[in-house]
Amino acid sequence: MSKHPDVVLEDGRDDESLEKSAGVTQSDALKRSSRKWVITAYIGLYLMTFVLAFDTYSTGTYSAYATSDFKGHSLLSASRVVRTITSMLAHPIVAKLTDMIGRIELFAISISLSVLSLVLFASSQNVETYFVAGFFDAVGGTGFSITQQIFISDLTTLRNRGLWLSLPDSISSIPTLYLGTIVADAFLAHSTWRWGYGMWAIVHPVAAIPLLLTLFLWQHHRRKTASGPPKVPLLLRDIQPGDSIWTKIYKVGWVELDFLGCLLLIAGLSLILVPVSLTGSQNSMAWSQPHFIAMLVVGCVLFVLFFVWDSLFAKKPFIPFRLVRHKTVMAACALCVFDLTHYALFSVFFPSYLQVAAHYSPGHAGRIDNSLRVAFQISSLVVAVLMHYSKRAKIWILFGATLCVLGQGLQIYFVNIDGTHPANEASFVTAKTLVGIGRGFYQTAAQVCVQAVVNRDEVAVATGVYFASMSLGGAIGTSISGSIWRSNLLPKLSQYLPEASKSRAESIFQSIVVAQRFAVGTAERDAIDLAYRETQRLLAIAATCALAPMLLVMWFIKNVDLVNNKQEKGQDGEGHGTSDHSNTTEERENSTEKPKT
């Protein structure tokens, strides 16, 4: 009989009769180990999460200044597209690797890549190096965040999972959202943006020591006390000693990691989204140029080929379509796509708008923009508590999605009131707060629903797909944002600037530093402010249109019982199984076989 009554398959076998992945095996062993290991690991996890949040919210201010130094402020959206595409692809890949290699190993790899990205950011001398740094930053940051979410999900019950998933980011982000902007202002005023990045390249490795040292010491202790031969990672299980190097590459890269599917998706999305983000006033005829149309057509074809390959031919597909076909998973992912499309559409250039058109300092603009994130972090904790007592999640999804649409709709008016001025700080903070509260409610509840309707061994991949949908929305929104910005801002500057200053429209368009050199109240600055306000209003309208479909999609989420939930299992994913792999009943919450988290 299984030692764990919560892991019983629908055919009557317990999970110990099956070969579990390295990640699931690690998690199960950690749950059974001494409480001190779990507590120490959580302390290290919280510390590293705090440092990463502090880093993110301080270095985020530097993007506009770095690209302006390279004479490419308008390429900010293209840089974001590359990073969001990378992040989208990294989520399912990292999720698979956490199962195949292990949660601990992915923590170490992700932190190492984050450090490498910071070194590249600090030393970059051109946009190309900055883009490469953004690639490693996206992989490292995504790797840590998804591994963190899977690690916590492994150790918690469904009823309490929303709280534990939200807690590390919330207690880290709320103070660092504002501390980060203060640090960023100080570096920009007294040093350089390069040292702003470089400082964190030193802090990250030091902050990672408690987490990694604890987990690797626990793993060493576990191996010393374990009986039998050491287990081979699932990623390498099919490799035989006599296999040639090419056979090994084929089994790992082609079969296990679905290299072709990954390549088709990367190429398809890049050829579609990056060119779109680069259209605009300087590329107004791009849509009629053969090579530009060819990129879009090839991108669409490759994107279709990816779905054909992964759904029909791949032995272990990059995107597990058995999960994507699940109505609740699809609806939750669609909510994230619409929301993050709207967010990227409006937010890529919003800090620049606040600095130029609303005359705020970089740190002040960052704090206004970050009010959404503060509201998100607080509301995610609130909804986690509400889910614990209500034992349901869908009602909070309905409430959250509605608030998102309301908050974003208000910003259409706020960015250019009566065509003469932007709203005051309180108005922007109120609108951002409404969006943040809505996002905190629906995202936290939807993630728990996604994990509730899949089997125990599919939680990692389902979580990866859920987070990948956010990155997909971000990539789409950023591309459209870049296209709107480039198509409208420069023509408006050329139209509104005084005749004597029209020749400077290009340099103003390329750099917010140049735009801010004109004194407030001058004819040139009035023209610049008007061009920024009108362009940002177009982005606000597009963002609201992208967000509106959430009001329909939210009804397709299943109203999961977080206490008596039965893990679904079946081809359509809706109620065909009776196994419970998530430790959701009160009896399991009171189990003495693992720490109560």
C-alpha positions, 0 to 999 in steps of 0.5 A: 500500500502506498505511503501516500494515500493522496496519490492513488491512480484511477486504476487502483495503483499507487504512484510508487509503482510508476517511474516518477520524474526527477522533479516530482521525486525531489519534491516528494522526498522533500515533503517527507524530510525534516521540517528544518530543510523545508523552512530553511529552503523557504527562507532562502527562496524568499531572500532570492525573490526579494533580491530579484524583485528589487533588481527588476524594479530598479533596472526597469527604469534604465531601459529608456536611457540605455536605448536612448544612449544607443540612439534607439529609444523607439526600438524599446518595443522591439527589445521587449518583443524579443524578451517576451518571445523568449520568456514565452518559450522558456516557460514550457521548456523550463517546466519540462526541465524541472520534471526531467532534471530537477527543481534544484538544478533549474534554480541554479541554472536560472540564477546563473543566467540572470547574473550573466545578463546583468554583466552583459547589460552593464557592459553593452556598447550597442543595441545588439548586445543589449538585446542579447542581455535581454535574452539571457535576462528573460530566460533566467528570470522566467526560469526562476519564477516558474521553478519557484511556482512549481516548487511551492505548488509541490509542497502545498494544498489546493485550498492554501496554494493561492496564498503560498504562491502569492506570498513570496512575490507580494512581500518582496515586490511591495517594498521593492517597487518603491525602493527600486525607483529610489535606487534607480533615481540615485544611480541616474543622478550620481552614477550611470545606468551601467553601474545600476545593472552592475551592482546586481551582478554582485548581489545576485550570487551572494543572495542565492547562497542560502537557497542553493546551499540548503537545497544542494546540502539536502540533496547530498544528505538524501543521496548519502542516506538513500538505498539503491543506485542513484537515479538517472534524470528522466531526460537521460533515461532512454540513452544507452551506454553504447549510443553514439553522440548523434543518437544521444543528441537525437533522443535528448534534443529531438525527442525529449525537448522537441527541438524542431517544435521549439525552433518552428515556434521561435522562428514563426513568432519572431518573423511575425511580431518583430517586423510588426513592431518595427513598422511606423513612420520610417517604414510606412511603405513596409507593408507593400515591400515584398521582403517585408510581406515575405517575412510575415507570410513565412512567419505565419506558415512556420507558426501553422507548421508548429501546431501541425508538428506538435499536435500530430508528429512530435513524440513528446510535444513542446506544448502538450495539447492534451492540456491545451484542449482542456476548457478551463486551461484554454480559458485561463490562458486566454484571459492571460493573453488578453490581459497581457496584450492590453498591458504591453500595449499601454505600458511599454511607453507609459513611463516615457509618456509620464516623464515627457508629457506629464513632467515627472522624474524617472523615479516618480513615473516609475512609482505611478506605473508601479501602483498597478503592481502594488495593488496586484501583489496585495490583492493576490494575497487578499483573494488567496485568503478569500479562496481559502474560506469560500473554497471556490475560485471562479467568483473571484475571476469574474470580479477581477476581470471586470475590474481590469476592464473598468480601470483600463477604460478610465485611462483613455480619458486620463492620458489626454483630458480634453486634448489639453493636459494629462490627469493628475497623479491620483487619477492615474494611481486610481486607474492603475490600482483598479487594474492591479486589483482585478489582475491579482484576483483573476490571475491567482484564482485562475492559476489554482483552477488550472492546477486543480483540473490536471493530474499531479504529474502534469502540474509543472507543465500546465503551470508552464503553459499558463505562464507562457500565455502571459508572455504570448500576450505580452509579445503581441501587445508589445509588437502592436504598441511599437507599431502604433508608437512609430506610426504616430509619434514622429508624424505628430512631432513633425506636424506640431513642432514650430517651423524652426524646430521641425528638423529636430523631430527625428532626434526628439523621437529617438530619445526622451532625453532630447525631448526633456531638454526643452523647457516646460511652457515653450512652444517646442515642449507644448508640441512634444507634450501634445504629440506624446498625449495623443499617441498614448491615447491611441495606445489606451484605446487599443489596450481597452479593445484588447481587454474587453474579450475577457468579459466573455472568456471568464465564464468558461472557467470551471468552478472548482471545489478547492477542498473536495476537488477530484483531479480530472483525467481524460481526453477532454479533461472535464471530469473523467477521472477520480484520482486526487493528486493534489492533497486537497482534502482536510484529511490531507491538510492535517497529514503528519507525513509532510510539513504543513504548508 
